[in-house]
Amino acid sequence: MPSTPCVLCNLNRALIIRPKNHQKLCKACFVTLFETEIHNTITANSLFSSGERIAIGASGGKDSTVLASVLKTLNERYSYGLNLLLLSIDEGIKGYRDDSLETVKRNAVQYDMPLEIVGYDELYGWTMDQVVSQIGKKGNCTYCGVFRRQALDRGAARLGIKHVVTGHNADDIAETVMMNLLRGDLPRLARATSIVTASAASDIKRSKPLKYAYEKEIVLYAHHKGLDYFTTECIYSPEAFRGSARTLIKSLERVRPSAILDVVRSGEDMARLVPEAVSGDRKGGRDVLVIEGEVDGGGGCGSADGRASGGEMADMEKQLLHNEGARDKETDVTLKGQTHDRNCKGSNRMSKKLPKQQIGKCVRCGYLSSQDICKACMLLEGLNRNRPKMQIQVSVEEEDNSPTLTRRMEGLTIIPGQQN
């Protein structure tokens, strides 16, 4: 049986079935196509400007490693004129973050980029290991997410950088859309789906160059490029609500590969319905997705542009016309002394004003917040209130120079003057 040729070059043997659209590609064409799509996303959405200093949020995982590699390649190939560096956050998770930071340090050498590491311990006085020991595994991702977002901004401010890029991919965005829909949080949905998030009250903006890249394709790119990245999952993340959304998205992808981009596009459409005053985000047009090498004629809502085919739209139009005709045949029944407003004008439900978000600064730490006290300070207040007043550490040194044995007695309060 002859080998299947690449659908793009028609010369080399196809080694990859692309997860996004099941195209059969050779290694060289896949790598070039992946990089070109990221370039198109960057240029179509005007993410960067020449001479800009960019901090890449680096965790050592596949997403941030691929992002650093691709940006370095595209910056040299297309002369973006960017000054790139790596910014890492040390959450203080032993057996996970300490190992992944070693990968980031190697990446800094491999890509010839400066590296800045900011730790939870120095910013907040807590590591995530200490937080989990205090509150347990349920809800710990809330603490980490709030602390991490603030730590990235503080790290960028320390470096004098006003633009941070993160490795969020299409799967991440689709999961976020599902999470916010399940929680009924449309204002957050509007902010989460934007490829660029910025506020008039902040000098630091964030962007997601990998927004339309599938997670599986990121793994394929890292594999075929031989990139050095860390693969272990966070030891606390299986308890997160995001895991449930991820399971749902993966199930949809197995049935319909285009489901991920369809969910992202649906999230963008819904986000545009949220008033700017409520979302607290910039208002603009749709983020631009450019897909290279697509085969025309896919049709359906799983096609390249995520839109329905003409047949489906025709059926919808017929249904709308039918509804309009039925409306003309309706009869209004009005009780004596009452009037009915067909368009619900004057209804309390329709006239209710949505809350407006006003971004200010936290009175404690000075970080951006819509409240007097930011969420990070509120979380820290709860942690510090329940923190033991004293820790007693007893060190036992073994004669054979074995590691120090440390016994911690937390919650023990010693009151002077009371002895048995």
Sine and cosine of phi, psi and omega as CSV:
sin_phi,cos_phi,sin_psi,cos_psi,sin_omega,cos_omega
0.00,0.00,0.84,-0.54,-0.03,-1.00
-0.92,0.39,0.49,-0.87,0.00,-1.00
-0.95,0.32,0.46,-0.89,0.00,-1.00
-0.99,0.12,0.82,-0.58,0.01,-1.00
-0.98,0.21,0.37,-0.93,0.07,-1.00
-0.90,0.44,0.69,-0.72,-0.06,-1.00
-0.96,0.29,-0.27,0.96,-0.02,-1.00
-1.00,-0.07,-0.81,0.58,-0.04,-1.00
-1.00,-0.01,-0.39,0.92,0.01,-1.00
0.85,0.52,0.38,0.93,0.00,-1.00
-0.88,-0.48,-0.81,0.58,-0.05,-1.00
-0.99,0.11,0.33,-0.95,0.02,-1.00
-0.96,0.29,0.70,-0.71,0.03,-1.00
-0.96,0.27,0.84,-0.54,-0.01,-1.00
-0.92,-0.39,-0.22,0.98,-0.12,-0.99
-0.79,-0.62,0.75,-0.66,0.19,-0.98
-0.99,-0.17,0.94,-0.35,-0.12,-0.99
-0.91,0.41,0.83,-0.56,-0.05,-1.00
-0.87,0.50,-0.53,0.85,-0.10,-1.00
-0.92,0.38,-0.63,0.77,-0.08,-1.00
-0.60,-0.80,0.15,0.99,0.05,-1.00
0.90,0.43,0.39,0.92,0.14,-0.99
-0.92,0.38,0.60,-0.80,0.04,-1.00
-0.99,-0.15,0.91,-0.41,-0.15,-0.99
-0.81,-0.59,0.43,-0.90,0.17,-0.99
-0.99,0.12,0.20,-0.98,-0.06,-1.00
-0.87,0.50,-0.74,0.67,-0.07,-1.00
-0.89,0.46,-0.68,0.73,-0.02,-1.00
-0.93,0.37,-0.61,0.79,0.02,-1.00
-0.90,0.44,-0.73,0.69,-0.01,-1.00
-0.88,0.48,-0.72,0.69,0.01,-1.00
-0.90,0.44,-0.67,0.74,0.00,-1.00
-0.90,0.44,-0.69,0.72,0.00,-1.00
-0.88,0.48,-0.74,0.68,-0.01,-1.00
-0.91,0.42,-0.62,0.79,-0.01,-1.00
-0.91,0.41,-0.63,0.78,0.02,-1.00
-0.91,0.41,-0.62,0.78,0.06,-1.00
-0.90,0.43,-0.67,0.75,0.05,-1.00
-0.87,0.49,-0.69,0.72,0.01,-1.00
-0.90,0.44,-0.63,0.78,0.05,-1.00
-0.89,0.46,-0.67,0.74,-0.01,-1.00
-0.90,0.43,-0.74,0.67,-0.07,-1.00
-0.96,0.28,-0.64,0.77,-0.03,-1.00
-0.91,0.41,-0.49,0.87,-0.01,-1.00
-0.97,-0.24,0.10,1.00,0.05,-1.00
0.76,0.65,0.82,0.58,-0.08,-1.00
-0.95,0.30,-0.57,0.82,-0.12,-0.99
-0.83,-0.55,0.30,-0.95,0.14,-0.99
-0.75,-0.66,0.50,-0.86,-0.07,-1.00
-0.87,0.50,0.68,-0.73,0.01,-1.00
1.00,0.06,-0.02,1.00,-0.05,-1.00
-0.96,0.27,0.62,-0.78,0.10,-0.99
-1.00,-0.05,0.82,-0.57,-0.10,-0.99
-0.87,-0.49,0.79,-0.61,0.12,-0.99
-0.99,-0.16,0.84,-0.55,0.02,-1.00
-1.00,-0.06,0.88,-0.47,0.05,-1.00
-0.92,0.39,0.96,-0.27,-0.14,-0.99
-0.94,-0.35,0.84,-0.55,0.05,-1.00
-0.94,-0.35,-0.21,0.98,-0.08,-1.00
1.00,-0.06,-0.14,0.99,0.03,-1.00
-0.98,0.18,0.00,-1.00,-0.09,-1.00
-0.90,0.44,-0.66,0.75,-0.09,-1.00
-0.91,0.42,-0.78,0.62,-0.04,-1.00
-0.94,0.34,-0.52,0.85,0.04,-1.00
-0.93,0.37,-0.71,0.71,0.05,-1.00
-0.90,0.44,-0.64,0.77,0.01,-1.00
-0.88,0.48,-0.71,0.70,0.01,-1.00
-0.89,0.45,-0.68,0.73,-0.01,-1.00
-0.91,0.42,-0.72,0.70,-0.03,-1.00
-0.92,0.39,-0.68,0.73,0.00,-1.00
-0.90,0.43,-0.61,0.79,0.05,-1.00
-0.90,0.44,-0.69,0.72,0.00,-1.00
-0.90,0.44,-0.75,0.66,-0.05,-1.00
-0.94,0.35,-0.57,0.82,0.02,-1.00
-0.88,0.47,-0.60,0.80,0.03,-1.00
-0.99,0.17,-0.61,0.79,-0.07,-1.00
-0.95,0.31,-0.68,0.74,-0.09,-1.00
-0.95,-0.31,0.13,0.99,0.06,-1.00
0.80,0.60,0.84,0.55,0.06,-1.00
-0.90,0.43,-0.50,0.86,-0.06,-1.00
0.97,0.25,0.52,0.85,-0.04,-1.00
-1.00,-0.05,0.51,-0.86,0.13,-0.99
-0.96,-0.27,0.97,-0.24,-0.13,-0.99
-0.99,-0.14,0.62,-0.78,0.13,-0.99
-0.52,-0.85,0.27,-0.96,-0.06,-1.00
-0.98,-0.22,0.68,-0.74,0.05,-1.00
-0.81,-0.59,0.89,-0.45,-0.05,-1.00
-0.90,-0.44,0.53,-0.85,0.03,-1.00
-0.92,-0.39,0.80,-0.60,0.05,-1.00
-0.99,-0.16,0.98,-0.21,-0.02,-1.00
-0.97,0.25,-0.27,0.96,-0.02,-1.00
0.99,0.15,0.77,0.64,0.03,-1.00
-0.90,-0.44,0.98,-0.22,-0.04,-1.00
-0.93,0.37,0.64,-0.77,-0.03,-1.00
1.00,0.09,-0.04,1.00,0.04,-1.00
-0.72,-0.69,-0.94,0.33,-0.08,-1.00
-0.94,0.35,-0.59,0.81,0.01,-1.00
-0.89,0.46,-0.58,0.81,0.05,-1.00
-0.96,0.29,-0.66,0.75,-0.03,-1.00
-0.93,0.38,-0.52,0.86,0.03,-1.00
-0.91,0.41,-0.48,0.88,0.10,-1.00
-0.90,0.44,-0.60,0.80,0.08,-1.00
-0.91,0.42,-0.67,0.74,0.01,-1.00
-0.88,0.47,-0.65,0.76,0.01,-1.00
-0.89,0.45,-0.62,0.79,0.06,-1.00
-0.93,0.38,-0.64,0.77,0.04,-1.00
-0.87,0.50,-0.63,0.77,0.00,-1.00
-0.87,0.50,-0.61,0.79,0.03,-1.00
-0.96,0.27,-0.69,0.72,-0.04,-1.00
-0.89,0.46,-0.64,0.77,-0.06,-1.00
-0.99,-0.13,0.02,1.00,0.02,-1.00
0.82,0.58,0.79,0.61,0.00,-1.00
-0.84,-0.54,0.66,-0.75,0.11,-0.99
-0.89,0.46,0.48,-0.88,-0.03,-1.00
-0.79,-0.61,0.74,-0.67,0.09,-1.00
-0.84,-0.54,0.77,-0.64,0.00,-1.00
-0.90,-0.44,0.80,-0.60,0.02,-1.00
-0.88,-0.47,0.77,-0.64,-0.08,-1.00
-0.96,-0.30,0.55,-0.84,0.10,-1.00
-0.86,0.51,-0.61,0.79,-0.07,-1.00
-0.86,0.51,-0.70,0.71,-0.03,-1.00
-0.97,0.26,-0.48,0.88,-0.02,-1.00
-0.99,0.11,-0.67,0.74,-0.16,-0.99
-0.88,-0.47,-0.23,0.97,-0.06,-1.00
0.98,0.17,0.17,0.99,0.02,-1.00
-0.71,-0.70,0.59,-0.81,0.23,-0.97
-0.98,-0.21,0.29,-0.96,0.01,-1.00
-0.92,0.40,-0.51,0.86,0.09,-1.00
-0.87,0.49,-0.65,0.76,0.03,-1.00
-0.94,0.35,-0.61,0.79,0.03,-1.00
-0.89,0.46,-0.72,0.69,-0.02,-1.00
-0.91,0.41,-0.61,0.79,0.04,-1.00
-0.91,0.42,-0.41,0.91,-0.01,-1.00
-1.00,0.07,-0.70,0.71,-0.14,-0.99
-0.94,-0.33,-0.21,0.98,-0.08,-1.00
1.00,0.01,0.01,-1.00,-0.08,-1.00
-0.99,0.14,-0.32,0.95,-0.04,-1.00
-0.98,0.19,0.88,-0.48,0.02,-1.00
1.00,0.03,0.04,1.00,-0.04,-1.00
-0.93,0.37,-0.45,0.89,-0.01,-1.00
-0.93,0.37,-0.41,0.91,0.08,-1.00
-0.90,0.44,-0.72,0.69,0.04,-1.00
-0.87,0.48,-0.74,0.67,-0.07,-1.00
-0.90,0.44,-0.66,0.75,-0.01,-1.00
-0.90,0.45,-0.69,0.72,0.01,-1.00
-0.91,0.41,-0.73,0.68,-0.02,-1.00
-0.90,0.44,-0.65,0.76,-0.07,-1.00
-0.92,0.39,-0.68,0.74,0.00,-1.00
-0.87,0.49,-0.70,0.71,-0.01,-1.00
-0.93,0.36,-0.60,0.80,-0.01,-1.00
-0.91,0.42,-0.62,0.79,0.04,-1.00
-0.88,0.47,-0.70,0.71,0.00,-1.00
-0.91,0.42,-0.66,0.75,-0.01,-1.00
-0.93,0.37,-0.61,0.79,0.06,-1.00
-0.90,0.43,-0.67,0.74,0.02,-1.00
-0.91,0.43,-0.66,0.75,0.01,-1.00
-0.90,0.44,-0.60,0.80,0.04,-1.00
-0.88,0.48,-0.58,0.81,-0.02,-1.00
-1.00,0.03,-0.07,1.00,-0.04,-1.00
0.95,0.31,0.50,0.86,-0.04,-1.00
-0.96,-0.28,0.64,-0.77,-0.06,-1.00
-0.92,-0.39,0.13,0.99,-0.02,-1.00
-0.60,-0.80,0.86,-0.51,0.03,-1.00
-0.89,-0.45,0.75,-0.66,0.08,-1.00
-0.94,-0.33,0.63,-0.77,-0.01,-1.00
-0.85,-0.52,0.31,-0.95,-0.09,-1.00
-1.00,-0.02,0.45,0.90,0.03,-1.00
-0.89,0.46,0.78,-0.62,-0.01,-1.00
-0.95,-0.30,-0.04,-1.00,-0.06,-1.00
-0.88,0.47,-0.61,0.79,0.03,-1.00
-0.89,0.46,-0.67,0.74,0.02,-1.00
-0.88,0.48,-0.70,0.71,-0.02,-1.00
-0.91,0.42,-0.67,0.74,0.02,-1.00
-0.89,0.46,-0.65,0.76,0.04,-1.00
-0.89,0.45,-0.66,0.75,0.00,-1.00
-0.90,0.43,-0.64,0.77,0.05,-1.00
-0.86,0.51,-0.74,0.67,-0.01,-1.00
-0.90,0.44,-0.67,0.74,0.00,-1.00
-0.88,0.48,-0.71,0.71,-0.04,-1.00
-0.95,0.31,-0.51,0.86,0.10,-1.00
-0.93,0.38,-0.68,0.73,-0.01,-1.00
-0.92,0.39,-0.48,0.88,0.03,-1.00
-1.00,-0.01,-0.16,0.99,-0.04,-1.00
0.94,0.35,0.52,0.86,-0.07,-1.00
-0.97,-0.26,0.98,0.18,-0.03,-1.00
-0.94,0.34,-0.60,0.80,0.05,-1.00
-0.85,0.53,-0.67,0.74,0.02,-1.00
-0.94,0.34,-0.54,0.84,0.06,-1.00
-0.87,0.50,-0.65,0.76,-0.02,-1.00
-0.89,0.46,-0.65,0.76,-0.02,-1.00
-0.96,0.28,-0.61,0.79,-0.11,-0.99
-0.95,0.31,-0.47,0.88,-0.07,-1.00
-1.00,0.06,-0.21,0.98,-0.02,-1.00
-0.96,0.28,0.65,-0.76,0.00,-1.00
-0.96,0.29,-0.40,0.91,0.08,-1.00
-0.80,-0.60,0.79,-0.61,0.07,-1.00
-0.89,-0.45,0.79,-0.61,-0.02,-1.00
-0.47,-0.88,0.34,-0.94,0.02,-1.00
-0.68,-0.73,0.55,-0.84,0.02,-1.00
-0.91,0.42,-0.36,0.93,-0.03,-1.00
-1.00,0.02,-0.02,1.00,-0.04,-1.00
-0.77,-0.64,0.57,-0.82,0.05,-1.00
-1.00,0.05,-0.19,0.98,-0.10,-0.99
-0.97,-0.24,0.81,-0.58,0.08,-1.00
-0.91,-0.41,0.32,-0.95,0.02,-1.00
-0.80,-0.60,0.51,-0.86,0.05,-1.00
-0.63,-0.78,0.32,-0.95,-0.08,-1.00
-0.79,-0.61,0.99,0.11,-0.01,-1.00
-0.88,0.48,-0.41,0.91,-0.02,-1.00
-1.00,-0.09,0.33,0.94,-0.11,-0.99
-0.82,0.57,-0.59,0.80,-0.06,-1.00
-0.97,-0.24,0.22,0.97,0.01,-1.00
-1.00,-0.08,0.77,-0.64,0.03,-1.00
-0.94,0.33,0.56,-0.83,0.02,-1.00
-0.86,0.51,-0.66,0.75,0.00,-1.00
-0.90,0.44,-0.58,0.81,0.01,-1.00
-0.95,0.30,-0.52,0.85,0.09,-1.00
-0.90,0.44,-0.66,0.75,0.05,-1.00
-0.90,0.44,-0.68,0.74,0.02,-1.00
-0.89,0.46,-0.67,0.75,0.01,-1.00
-0.89,0.45,-0.73,0.69,0.01,-1.00
-0.88,0.48,-0.63,0.78,-0.01,-1.00
-0.92,0.39,-0.76,0.65,-0.07,-1.00
-0.96,0.26,-0.34,0.94,0.09,-1.00
-1.00,-0.01,-0.13,0.99,0.02,-1.00
0.92,0.40,0.63,0.78,-0.04,-1.00
-0.97,0.23,0.48,-0.88,-0.01,-1.00
-1.00,-0.09,0.95,-0.32,0.00,-1.00
-0.60,-0.80,0.28,-0.96,-0.08,-1.00
-1.00,-0.10,0.71,-0.70,-0.15,-0.99
-0.94,-0.35,-0.21,0.98,-0.07,-1.00
-0.95,0.30,0.70,-0.71,0.02,-1.00
-0.98,0.17,0.48,-0.88,0.04,-1.00
-0.83,0.56,0.71,-0.71,-0.09,-1.00
-0.94,0.34,-0.25,0.97,-0.01,-1.00
-0.97,-0.22,-0.20,0.98,-0.14,-0.99
-0.95,0.32,-0.43,0.90,-0.01,-1.00
-0.85,0.53,-0.35,0.93,0.00,-1.00
-0.99,0.11,-0.09,1.00,-0.13,-0.99
-0.97,0.24,0.49,-0.87,0.06,-1.00
-0.89,0.45,-0.51,0.86,0.01,-1.00
-0.85,0.53,-0.51,0.86,0.00,-1.00
-0.87,0.50,-0.58,0.81,0.03,-1.00
-0.93,0.37,-0.67,0.74,0.04,-1.00
-0.90,0.43,-0.61,0.79,0.01,-1.00
-0.89,0.45,-0.68,0.74,0.02,-1.00
-0.87,0.50,-0.66,0.75,0.01,-1.00
-0.91,0.42,-0.71,0.71,-0.01,-1.00
-0.89,0.45,-0.67,0.74,0.01,-1.00
-0.90,0.43,-0.59,0.81,0.04,-1.00
-0.91,0.42,-0.65,0.76,0.04,-1.00
-0.91,0.41,-0.62,0.78,-0.02,-1.00
-0.90,0.44,-0.60,0.80,0.01,-1.00
-0.89,0.45,-0.59,0.81,0.00,-1.00
-0.99,0.16,-0.59,0.81,-0.10,-0.99
-0.56,-0.83,0.98,-0.18,-0.08,-1.00
-0.82,0.57,-0.52,0.86,-0.03,-1.00
-0.98,0.18,-0.02,1.00,-0.09,-1.00
-0.86,0.50,-0.55,0.83,-0.05,-1.00
-0.89,0.45,-0.79,0.61,0.02,-1.00
-0.92,0.39,-0.53,0.85,0.05,-1.00
-0.89,0.46,-0.68,0.74,0.02,-1.00
-0.92,0.40,-0.66,0.75,0.03,-1.00
-0.87,0.49,-0.72,0.69,0.00,-1.00
-0.90,0.44,-0.64,0.77,0.04,-1.00
-0.90,0.44,-0.64,0.77,0.05,-1.00
-0.89,0.46,-0.64,0.77,0.04,-1.00
-0.90,0.43,-0.66,0.75,0.00,-1.00
-0.90,0.44,-0.68,0.73,0.01,-1.00
-0.93,0.37,-0.58,0.82,-0.03,-1.00
-0.89,0.45,-0.54,0.84,-0.01,-1.00
-0.95,0.33,-0.26,0.97,0.04,-1.00
-0.99,0.12,-0.24,0.97,-0.01,-1.00
-0.99,0.12,0.81,-0.59,0.01,-1.00
-0.85,0.53,0.57,-0.82,-0.02,-1.00
-0.86,0.51,-0.58,0.81,-0.02,-1.00
-0.91,0.42,-0.48,0.88,-0.01,-1.00
-0.99,0.11,-0.68,0.73,-0.05,-1.00
-0.96,0.29,-0.44,0.90,-0.03,-1.00
0.94,0.35,0.31,0.95,-0.07,-1.00
-0.87,-0.50,0.20,-0.98,0.02,-1.00
-0.93,0.37,0.51,-0.86,0.03,-1.00
-0.96,-0.27,0.75,-0.66,-0.01,-1.00
-0.31,-0.95,-0.19,-0.98,0.00,-1.00
-0.98,0.18,-0.05,-1.00,-0.02,-1.00
-0.94,0.35,0.62,-0.78,0.11,-0.99
-0.89,0.45,0.59,-0.81,-0.16,-0.99
-1.00,-0.09,0.81,-0.59,0.07,-1.00
-0.93,-0.36,0.82,-0.57,0.04,-1.00
-0.85,-0.52,0.88,-0.48,-0.02,-1.00
-0.94,-0.33,0.85,-0.53,-0.01,-1.00
-1.00,0.08,0.56,-0.83,0.17,-0.99
0.96,0.28,0.29,0.96,0.00,-1.00
-0.96,0.29,0.57,-0.82,0.06,-1.00
-1.00,-0.02,0.81,-0.59,-0.03,-1.00
-0.93,0.36,0.36,-0.93,0.10,-1.00
1.00,-0.05,0.20,0.98,0.00,-1.00
-0.92,0.40,-0.73,0.68,0.04,-1.00
0.93,0.37,0.05,-1.00,0.03,-1.00
0.95,0.32,0.13,-0.99,0.01,-1.00
-0.97,0.22,0.02,1.00,0.11,-0.99
-0.98,-0.22,0.25,0.97,0.02,-1.00
-0.97,0.24,0.01,-1.00,-0.13,-0.99
-0.86,0.51,-0.61,0.79,-0.06,-1.00
-1.00,-0.06,0.08,1.00,0.08,-1.00
0.95,0.31,0.28,0.96,-0.05,-1.00
-0.96,-0.27,0.31,-0.95,0.01,-1.00
-0.98,0.22,0.39,-0.92,0.01,-1.00
-0.98,0.21,0.18,-0.98,-0.04,-1.00
-0.88,0.48,-0.60,0.80,0.00,-1.00
-0.88,0.47,-0.70,0.71,0.01,-1.00
-0.90,0.43,-0.66,0.76,0.01,-1.00
-0.91,0.41,-0.59,0.81,0.02,-1.00
-0.91,0.42,-0.67,0.74,0.04,-1.00
-0.89,0.46,-0.64,0.77,0.02,-1.00
-0.90,0.44,-0.66,0.75,0.01,-1.00
-0.89,0.45,-0.64,0.77,0.04,-1.00
-0.88,0.48,-0.66,0.75,-0.01,-1.00
-0.91,0.41,-0.62,0.78,0.03,-1.00
-0.91,0.42,-0.68,0.74,0.04,-1.00
-0.90,0.45,-0.62,0.79,0.03,-1.00
-0.90,0.44,-0.66,0.76,0.02,-1.00
-0.91,0.42,-0.63,0.78,0.02,-1.00
-0.90,0.44,-0.66,0.75,0.02,-1.00
-0.90,0.43,-0.62,0.78,0.01,-1.00
-0.92,0.39,-0.52,0.85,-0.02,-1.00
-0.90,0.43,-0.57,0.82,0.00,-1.00
-0.92,0.39,-0.37,0.93,-0.04,-1.00
-1.00,-0.06,0.00,1.00,-0.02,-1.00
-0.95,0.32,0.48,-0.88,0.06,-1.00
-0.86,-0.50,0.80,-0.61,0.01,-1.00
-0.99,0.12,0.77,-0.64,0.09,-1.00
-0.94,-0.35,0.89,-0.45,-0.08,-1.00
-0.87,-0.49,0.81,-0.58,0.06,-1.00
-0.95,0.31,0.48,-0.88,-0.04,-1.00
-0.87,0.48,0.76,-0.65,0.02,-1.00
1.00,0.08,0.00,1.00,-0.01,-1.00
-0.81,-0.59,0.51,-0.86,0.06,-1.00
-0.86,-0.52,0.48,-0.88,0.00,-1.00
-0.89,-0.45,0.80,-0.59,0.02,-1.00
-0.98,-0.18,0.95,-0.32,-0.06,-1.00
-0.85,0.53,-0.63,0.78,-0.06,-1.00
-1.00,-0.01,0.16,0.99,0.08,-1.00
0.88,0.47,0.45,0.90,0.03,-1.00
-0.94,0.35,0.68,-0.73,-0.02,-1.00
0.99,0.10,-0.02,1.00,0.03,-1.00
-0.92,0.39,0.67,-0.75,0.03,-1.00
-0.88,0.47,-0.57,0.83,-0.02,-1.00
-0.91,0.40,-0.63,0.78,-0.05,-1.00
-0.98,0.18,-0.49,0.87,-0.07,-1.00
-1.00,0.08,-0.11,0.99,-0.01,-1.00
-0.90,0.43,0.80,-0.59,-0.04,-1.00
-0.99,0.12,0.67,-0.75,0.05,-1.00
-0.97,0.24,0.57,-0.82,0.00,-1.00
-0.90,0.43,0.62,-0.79,0.00,-1.00
-0.98,-0.21,0.75,-0.66,0.01,-1.00
-1.00,0.07,0.79,-0.62,0.07,-1.00
-0.87,-0.49,0.88,-0.47,-0.05,-1.00
-1.00,0.05,0.82,-0.57,0.08,-1.00
-0.79,-0.62,-0.51,-0.86,0.01,-1.00
-0.80,-0.60,0.58,-0.81,0.03,-1.00
-0.91,0.43,0.72,-0.70,-0.03,-1.00
-0.95,0.31,-0.25,0.97,-0.03,-1.00
-1.00,-0.09,-0.78,0.62,-0.10,-0.99
-0.94,-0.34,-0.20,0.98,0.00,-1.00
0.99,0.13,0.07,1.00,0.01,-1.00
-0.98,0.20,0.41,-0.91,-0.01,-1.00
-0.87,0.49,0.69,-0.72,0.00,-1.00
-0.32,-0.95,0.53,-0.85,0.08,-1.00
-1.00,0.06,-0.09,1.00,0.05,-1.00
-0.89,-0.46,0.20,-0.98,0.02,-1.00
-0.89,0.46,-0.59,0.81,0.03,-1.00
-0.88,-0.48,0.81,-0.59,-0.05,-1.00
-0.94,0.35,0.26,-0.97,-0.06,-1.00
-0.90,0.43,-0.58,0.81,0.00,-1.00
-0.89,0.45,-0.69,0.72,0.00,-1.00
-0.92,0.40,-0.58,0.81,0.04,-1.00
-0.91,0.41,-0.66,0.75,0.04,-1.00
-0.91,0.42,-0.67,0.74,0.01,-1.00
-0.90,0.43,-0.59,0.81,0.02,-1.00
-0.87,0.49,-0.68,0.74,0.04,-1.00
-0.91,0.41,-0.64,0.77,0.02,-1.00
-0.91,0.41,-0.73,0.68,-0.06,-1.00
-0.93,0.37,-0.51,0.86,0.01,-1.00
-0.91,0.42,-0.58,0.81,-0.05,-1.00
-0.99,-0.11,0.04,1.00,-0.03,-1.00
-0.95,0.31,0.69,-0.72,0.05,-1.00
-0.84,0.54,0.62,-0.79,-0.03,-1.00
-0.95,0.32,-0.43,0.90,-0.07,-1.00
-0.54,-0.84,0.58,-0.82,0.13,-0.99
-0.85,-0.53,0.74,-0.67,0.06,-1.00
-0.95,-0.31,0.84,-0.55,0.01,-1.00
-0.91,-0.42,0.82,-0.57,0.03,-1.00
-0.93,-0.36,0.90,-0.43,-0.04,-1.00
-0.98,-0.19,0.76,-0.65,0.01,-1.00
-0.90,-0.44,0.92,-0.39,-0.01,-1.00
-1.00,-0.02,0.84,-0.54,0.04,-1.00
-0.99,0.11,0.51,-0.86,-0.05,-1.00
-0.92,0.40,-0.44,0.90,-0.03,-1.00
-1.00,0.01,0.33,0.94,0.04,-1.00
0.87,0.49,0.52,0.85,0.06,-1.00
-0.96,0.29,0.28,-0.96,-0.04,-1.00
-0.83,0.55,0.49,-0.87,-0.02,-1.00
-0.92,0.38,0.72,-0.69,0.05,-1.00
-1.00,-0.05,0.86,-0.51,-0.06,-1.00
-0.92,-0.40,0.85,-0.52,0.06,-1.00
-0.96,-0.29,0.83,-0.56,-0.01,-1.00
-0.95,-0.30,0.78,-0.62,0.02,-1.00
-0.92,-0.40,1.00,-0.04,-0.07,-1.00
-1.00,-0.01,0.56,-0.83,0.05,-1.00
1.00,0.07,0.04,1.00,0.00,-1.00
-1.00,0.00,0.85,-0.52,0.01,-1.00
-0.95,-0.31,0.81,-0.58,0.00,-1.00
-0.97,-0.23,0.85,-0.52,-0.01,-1.00
-0.97,-0.25,0.90,-0.44,-0.03,-1.00
-0.88,0.48,0.58,-0.81,0.10,-1.00
1.00,-0.03,-0.12,0.99,0.01,-1.00
-0.93,-0.38,0.96,-0.29,-0.02,-1.00
-0.79,-0.61,0.47,-0.88,0.06,-1.00
-0.99,0.14,0.00,0.00,0.00,0.00
